[in-house]
Every structure is written in structure tokens, then in C-alpha cells.
Amino acid sequence: MKNYDSFNDLSGNMNISGYQRRIPFLIKFRIWKGYTISKIGIISFLFMAPFTIGFVSFKALFPPSFNDDDPVASGHIVKTTETNATIGEEMVYAYEYQYEITDGRILAGTGYSTGDTKDDGDEITVQYKKDDPEKSLVAELRNSIFGVELAVFLLFFQGIGTLVLILSIIKTRRRILILKTGAFANGRLLARESTKMKIDKQPVYKLTFEFTASDAKIYKVTVNSFRDGRLEDEIYEKLIYDQRNPEKAVLLDQLPAGIKDYFLKTI
């Protein structure tokens, strides 16, 4: 590898126009997985997924809507059972019930409540859909184990995890494009500032580097890192920059361990 002995020799080899480095999928995956935003997205998404799958039901999100034209019938509780679910410290109970509609048919349904609020044989008031009588709702009961509030709450946080994952993929794709088509240069550290943030109990620093691009102009690139030691162990840090917008660059020591050497071989 070429050694650089002066700041006047900061620019590296420029790629031939249209040339793209081949980056295997495994390396792309390791780059994506190595970024903090990706780790946050993976953890939050996977942490919330079991709760979302287990607690959010279609009935909770889209309960049947009733209006004044839908009939009301008398019914009674047939069976009361405990579910395996609790909200707070209270057990959720399921109530099987029956009701008679205007044509004389006896239909059945199930409602839920937090805490034991009804007994077998209790009389209840049931409203059912005029055009679909098997869809019904009992006053004071809900039609799913967990209510719509919990479903919305869980989906909100699941959505945040999903959004972070999507943003991490977009960010990684942009960096991989730079790594594929960009030119090499050597950056010199200009400034190191504390951001007063911590990741894994390690302080996050804002590091500013400058380098000379192939147009002989000097550009600056700023990165946040809590592994600042890797970015300060050499006089010049190797980077790859976007030739159309040199202020967009990737420092190779920011990549996961072992990947830097792969790109150095393409110089």
C-alpha cells in the first residue's frame, strides 16, 4: 500500500468512470449490521414483534361498527372461563353467550373483560349487525382479549422499530453506493468534540476530517463515533468519497472489523 508522507499527498486513486467495486452480499450485510442505527432497529423490532403478534388481533383493530339501525336482543351468559392473559395484575375473562334474533334463531358469541364482571346465566343486552347477525357486541364487554388501546400502543412501538430498520437500510445503501463507486483519499483529523452522548457507556465524539479530492480541492467530512480510537490511530485515515459530492464519504475504520482490508485491496 502506498505511504503518504505529507498533507499535500492526501488524494488517492480515482476510480475509472463507470467502474464499480464488487461487494459481496455478506460484506454488505456486515456493514449494515455494524451500524448503531441498525442494531437499535433490529433490537427494537425483534423485541416488540412477539408482543405484537401475541397481543394484537384483527378484531381489536377493526371491531364491527354498529349504528341505530342494528337490532338489540336479549341474551345470557352461557360459560365463563379464565384466559391465560392478564392486564396489569387482573385476569382477562372470556364469556360465551347466546342471543335470539328477530327470525327466532339462537346465535352465539364471545366477549371479554378485565376482571370477572359477569356470571353464568346473567342476562345481557346484545347488539348485532342487521345484515350479518353473527357479528355482535355485548354492552360492557369487548370483542377481543386485549382492547384497541393496547393494540395501537404495541403497533406504535413496532412501527418505530420498523421505521428505524428502514432508515438503517436506506443509510447503508447510500454508504455502499459510495464504497462501490467512490474514490480513495486520506483524511487528516482536524477536530474532536464531545457530543455528551453515550453508546454502550462509551462517549460519542464528533470527528472532523479533511482531505484533498481528485479535483485538487480540500473537503471536510464529519462523523460521529464512539470508537474514536480506531479513527485516531494513524496520521491519515483512509476514506472513500463520492466523486460527485466529495463531502459524502465513508471512513474505512468506521466499518466493522476486518472489512477495511477488503476495500484496501481494491486500491
C-alpha positions as CSV (number, residue, x, y, z in Angstrom):
1,M,0.0,0.0,0.0
2,K,1.2,3.5,-0.8
3,N,2.6,5.6,2.1
4,Y,1.7,9.2,2.4
5,D,4.4,11.4,3.9
6,S,2.8,14.9,3.6
7,F,-0.6,16.6,3.7
8,N,-0.1,17.7,0.1
9,D,-0.4,14.0,-0.9
10,L,-3.8,13.3,0.6
11,S,-5.7,12.4,-2.6
12,G,-5.9,8.7,-3.5
13,N,-6.6,6.9,-6.7
14,M,-9.7,7.9,-8.6
15,N,-11.8,5.2,-10.0
16,I,-12.3,4.8,-13.7
17,S,-15.6,6.4,-14.8
18,G,-18.3,3.8,-14.6
19,Y,-16.2,1.4,-12.6
20,Q,-17.9,-0.3,-9.6
21,R,-16.2,-2.4,-7.0
22,R,-17.8,-5.8,-6.4
23,I,-19.1,-6.0,-2.8
24,P,-20.3,-9.5,-1.8
25,F,-23.7,-9.8,0.0
26,L,-22.1,-11.0,3.2
27,I,-19.9,-7.8,3.4
28,K,-22.9,-5.6,2.7
29,F,-24.8,-7.4,5.5
30,R,-22.0,-7.0,7.9
31,I,-21.7,-3.3,7.0
32,W,-25.5,-2.8,7.6
33,K,-25.4,-4.8,10.9
34,G,-22.4,-2.9,12.1
35,Y,-24.0,0.5,12.3
36,T,-25.6,1.6,15.6
37,I,-28.9,2.6,14.0
38,S,-29.2,-0.9,12.5
39,K,-28.6,-2.5,15.9
40,I,-31.2,-0.3,17.5
41,G,-33.7,-1.1,14.8
42,I,-33.0,-4.9,15.0
43,I,-33.3,-4.9,18.8
44,S,-36.5,-2.8,18.9
45,F,-38.2,-4.7,16.1
46,L,-37.4,-8.1,17.4
47,F,-38.2,-7.1,21.0
48,M,-41.7,-5.8,20.1
49,A,-42.5,-8.5,17.4
50,P,-43.6,-11.3,19.9
51,F,-45.9,-8.8,21.8
52,T,-47.4,-7.5,18.6
53,I,-48.0,-11.0,17.2
54,G,-49.3,-12.3,20.5
55,F,-51.5,-9.4,21.7
56,V,-52.7,-7.6,18.5
57,S,-55.7,-9.1,16.8
58,F,-57.7,-8.1,13.7
59,K,-60.8,-7.9,15.9
60,A,-59.1,-5.5,18.3
61,L,-58.0,-3.2,15.4
62,F,-61.1,-3.5,13.3
63,P,-64.1,-4.2,15.6
64,P,-67.6,-4.3,13.9
65,S,-69.2,-0.9,13.9
66,F,-72.8,-0.6,14.9
67,N,-75.5,2.1,14.3
68,D,-79.0,2.8,15.3
69,D,-80.4,0.6,12.6
70,D,-78.8,-2.5,14.1
71,P,-81.1,-4.5,16.3
72,V,-80.8,-5.1,20.0
73,A,-81.6,-8.5,21.5
74,S,-81.7,-10.1,24.9
75,G,-79.2,-12.8,25.7
76,H,-77.5,-14.6,28.6
77,I,-74.0,-15.8,29.6
78,V,-73.5,-19.5,28.9
79,K,-70.0,-20.1,30.1
80,T,-67.3,-18.1,31.9
81,T,-63.6,-19.1,31.6
82,E,-60.3,-17.6,32.6
83,T,-57.9,-16.8,29.7
84,N,-54.1,-17.0,30.0
85,A,-53.9,-13.3,29.7
86,T,-53.7,-10.5,32.3
87,I,-53.8,-6.8,32.1
88,G,-51.9,-5.2,35.0
89,E,-52.5,-7.8,37.7
90,E,-56.1,-8.6,36.7
91,M,-57.1,-11.8,34.8
92,V,-58.9,-11.4,31.5
93,Y,-62.1,-13.5,31.3
94,A,-63.9,-14.8,28.3
95,Y,-67.7,-15.1,28.3
96,E,-69.6,-17.3,25.8
97,Y,-73.1,-16.0,25.3
98,Q,-76.3,-16.7,23.3
99,Y,-78.9,-14.4,21.9
100,E,-82.1,-14.7,19.9
101,I,-82.6,-12.6,16.8
102,T,-85.8,-11.5,15.2
103,D,-86.2,-14.5,13.0
104,G,-86.1,-16.8,16.0
105,R,-82.6,-18.1,15.5
106,I,-80.3,-18.6,18.5
107,L,-76.8,-17.3,17.8
108,A,-73.6,-17.4,19.9
109,G,-70.7,-15.1,20.5
110,T,-67.8,-14.4,22.9
111,G,-66.9,-11.3,24.8
112,Y,-64.1,-10.4,27.1
113,S,-63.5,-8.3,30.2
114,T,-60.6,-7.5,32.5
115,G,-61.7,-8.9,35.9
116,D,-64.6,-11.2,36.5
117,T,-67.6,-9.0,35.8
118,K,-70.3,-11.5,34.9
119,D,-71.6,-14.9,36.0
120,D,-73.1,-17.8,34.1
121,G,-76.7,-17.2,33.5
122,D,-76.5,-13.4,33.7
123,E,-78.9,-11.6,31.4
124,I,-77.2,-9.4,28.9
125,T,-78.0,-6.9,26.1
126,V,-76.6,-7.8,22.7
127,Q,-76.5,-5.6,19.6
128,Y,-75.9,-7.4,16.3
129,K,-75.4,-6.4,12.7
130,K,-78.7,-6.3,10.8
131,D,-77.1,-7.6,7.6
132,D,-74.7,-10.0,9.4
133,P,-76.4,-11.2,12.7
134,E,-73.4,-13.3,13.8
135,K,-71.4,-10.2,14.4
136,S,-72.5,-9.0,17.8
137,L,-71.3,-6.9,20.8
138,V,-72.3,-7.1,24.4
139,A,-72.6,-3.9,26.5
140,E,-69.7,-3.7,29.0
141,L,-67.7,-6.4,27.1
142,R,-65.1,-6.1,24.3
143,N,-64.8,-8.4,21.3
144,S,-61.1,-9.2,21.8
145,I,-58.8,-10.4,24.6
146,F,-56.9,-7.1,24.5
147,G,-58.6,-3.8,23.7
148,V,-57.8,-1.5,20.8
149,E,-55.8,0.8,23.1
150,L,-53.2,-1.9,23.7
151,A,-53.2,-2.9,20.1
152,V,-52.5,0.7,19.0
153,F,-49.8,1.1,21.7
154,L,-48.0,-2.0,20.6
155,L,-48.3,-1.2,16.9
156,F,-46.9,2.3,17.5
157,F,-43.7,1.0,19.0
158,Q,-43.5,-1.8,16.5
159,G,-43.8,0.9,13.8
160,I,-40.9,2.8,15.4
161,G,-38.7,-0.3,15.2
162,T,-39.7,-0.9,11.6
163,L,-39.0,2.7,10.7
164,V,-35.6,2.6,12.3
165,L,-34.8,-0.6,10.3
166,I,-36.0,1.0,7.1
167,L,-33.9,4.1,7.8
168,S,-30.8,2.0,8.5
169,I,-31.3,0.1,5.2
170,I,-31.5,3.4,3.3
171,K,-28.5,4.8,5.1
172,T,-26.5,1.6,4.4
173,R,-27.4,1.6,0.7
174,R,-26.1,5.1,0.4
175,R,-22.8,4.2,2.0
176,I,-22.5,1.0,0.0
177,L,-23.0,3.1,-3.2
178,I,-20.1,5.3,-2.2
179,L,-18.0,2.3,-1.4
180,K,-18.8,0.8,-4.8
181,T,-18.1,3.9,-7.0
182,G,-16.1,6.3,-4.8
183,A,-12.5,7.3,-4.9
184,F,-9.9,6.8,-2.2
185,A,-8.3,9.6,-0.2
186,N,-6.5,10.0,3.0
187,G,-8.2,12.2,5.6
188,R,-6.4,14.1,8.4
189,L,-8.2,14.7,11.7
190,L,-8.9,18.4,12.3
191,A,-11.2,18.4,15.3
192,R,-12.6,16.2,18.0
193,E,-15.5,17.3,20.1
194,S,-17.6,15.5,22.7
195,T,-21.3,15.2,21.9
196,K,-22.2,14.5,25.6
197,M,-23.9,11.3,24.3
198,K,-23.0,7.7,25.2
199,I,-23.5,4.4,23.5
200,D,-22.7,1.2,25.5
201,K,-21.4,3.5,28.2
202,Q,-18.8,4.9,25.7
203,P,-18.8,8.6,25.0
204,V,-19.7,9.6,21.4
205,Y,-17.3,12.1,19.7
206,K,-17.8,14.3,16.7
207,L,-14.7,13.9,14.5
208,T,-13.9,16.2,11.6
209,F,-11.5,15.2,8.8
210,E,-10.2,17.0,5.8
211,F,-8.9,15.5,2.6
212,T,-7.9,16.5,-0.9
213,A,-10.1,15.1,-3.7
214,S,-9.2,14.4,-7.3
215,D,-10.2,18.0,-8.3
216,A,-7.3,19.3,-6.0
217,K,-9.8,20.9,-3.7
218,I,-9.9,20.3,0.1
219,Y,-13.1,18.9,1.6
220,K,-14.3,18.1,5.1
221,V,-16.3,15.2,6.4
222,T,-17.7,14.9,9.9
223,V,-18.6,11.6,11.6
224,N,-19.9,10.6,15.0
225,S,-18.2,7.7,16.6
226,F,-17.9,6.1,20.0
227,R,-14.9,4.0,18.7
228,D,-12.8,7.1,18.2
229,G,-9.6,5.2,18.9
230,R,-9.8,3.4,15.6
231,L,-10.1,6.8,13.8
232,E,-7.1,8.3,15.5
233,D,-4.5,5.5,15.3
234,E,-3.0,6.7,12.0
235,I,-1.7,10.0,10.8
236,Y,-4.1,9.7,7.8
237,E,-7.3,7.8,7.8
238,K,-8.2,6.1,4.6
239,L,-11.6,7.0,3.2
240,I,-13.8,6.6,0.1
241,Y,-15.7,9.7,-1.1
242,D,-18.4,10.3,-3.6
243,Q,-16.8,11.9,-6.6
244,R,-19.9,13.9,-7.5
245,N,-20.3,15.2,-3.9
246,P,-16.9,14.8,-2.1
247,E,-18.4,15.9,1.3
248,K,-20.2,12.5,1.3
249,A,-17.5,10.0,2.4
250,V,-17.1,6.8,4.4
251,L,-14.1,6.3,6.6
252,L,-12.9,2.7,6.4
253,D,-12.1,2.5,10.1
254,Q,-15.8,3.1,10.7
255,L,-16.6,-0.2,9.0
256,P,-16.9,-3.4,11.1
257,A,-13.6,-5.1,11.9
258,G,-12.0,-6.9,9.0
259,I,-13.9,-5.2,6.2
260,K,-11.4,-2.3,5.8
261,D,-8.8,-4.7,4.3
262,Y,-11.2,-5.8,1.7
263,F,-11.5,-2.3,0.3
264,L,-7.8,-1.6,0.6
265,K,-7.1,-4.4,-1.8
266,T,-9.1,-2.5,-4.5
267,I,-6.6,0.5,-4.5
